[in-house]
Amino acid sequence: MTSFASIGNDLYTGKRSVDFVGRYKRWYVVSGVFVLLAAIGLVWHGLNLSLEFRGGSEFRVSGVTSSSYEQTAKDAVTSVSAAGAAEVTKVGTDTVRVQTEKLDDAQAEQVKTALARDLGVPETKISSSFVGPSWGASVSQKALKALVVFLALVSLVMAIYFRTWKMAVSGLVALLHDLFITVGIYALAGFEVSPATMIGFLTILGYSLYDTVVVFDKVRENTGEAMGNGRMTYAQAANLAVNQTLVRSINTTVVALLPIAAILVIGFLFLGPGTLLDLSLALFVGIAVGAYSSVFIATPLFVHLRAHEPAVQDLDKRAKRYQDRHGGVVSSSDAAPVAHQLDAEEQAEADREGTDEPERVGARPTRDGAPVRETHRYAQSGPRNQPRRAPKSRR
């Protein structure tokens, strides 16, 4: 039976490979379906904003033992005609949270009396509060400002670090992909969006970016070697990088999701709605979507953006000629950088062209990605060495 470690080793060396880059259209379709569902959820259902965003009155009733607390609390609220409809949820083991539209002091007292009467608890165990919508609006504005600043700084840093704006664009697309799908899932499922949820949305962006940058760093390394030795196409080198980091991405995601899943279970079963549950739910959905985008979206999109560059097309032609001669794609160990080493066929081809200085594409790309051409180390800069003449014999 093949172990997970051996599978990871095979993926790293290239013995096994999943064609993430070559099947980019399939992944785009899958993401398109999720994005469409998210858009439908946002347009059709909309976000279920918490009391902090829409404003209203909240009552917390402790010591509730009735199993039919939900309908009883709703009937108690509707008995006060001005209170309107109510949202009832259980918090913890014996506390019920009742949320209504904005009530004045007199109406709030009437609702407290009705809740105490119908739920069978003294009024001293009922607390009431009012939250205005301006507080939630202020949080939303600050969150949007933080998001804009974050995206601008991320774009600048990635463009400088990777020396190409196309990696920055691919990373940002993956980030927005994760954020939009996560928000759409909230809309479809009817999850409540609270200020803690907003914090969770911003947190998942950092995690998704971290995973994407790790994959991109390996992509840069592999494509740089491919530019030097010409044995892999740009897409093959990038795809190898995704396979080499796949096990690490899976392990990191699982390790991150396990404690969050434990918090979710405890929150749903014992704690009920609250900051901890809202934050953990956003993190769980966002981290799972972020792991998907770093593998299936970011790298294939980056390769697709660079596919028409002259340097990449030249590399693909050289790699195709090499693979035709050697019977297919080489493994990662065989594709090590050999910028100054020519095989027999290449040397013979250079000799046929009548040159003493065969040129070879260097292992290091320039700042804009164009290959550096270097001279073979055995090439002569002057006349060929002539055999030494034997000294004249002394007469």
Secondary structure, DSSP 8 states (H G I E B T S, - for coil): ---HHHHHHHHHHTSS---TTTTHHHHHHHHHHHHHHHHHIIIII--EE-HHHH-EEEEEEES---TTHHHHHHHHHHTSGGG---EEEEETTTEEEEEES---HHHHHHHHHHHHHHHT--GGGEEEEEE-HHHHHHHHHHHHHHHHHHHHHHHHHHHHHHS-HHHHHHHHHHHHHHHHHHHHHHHHHT-EE-HHHHHHHHHHHHHHHHHHHHHHHHHHHHHHHHHHH--S-HHHHHHHHHHHHHHHHHHHHHHHHHHHHHHHHHIIIII-SSHHHHHHHHHHHHHHHHHHHIIIIIHHHHHHHHTTSHHHHHHHHHHHHHHHHHTS---TTTTS--TT---HHHHHHHHHTT-S--EEEEEEE-TTS-EEEEE-TT--SSS------------
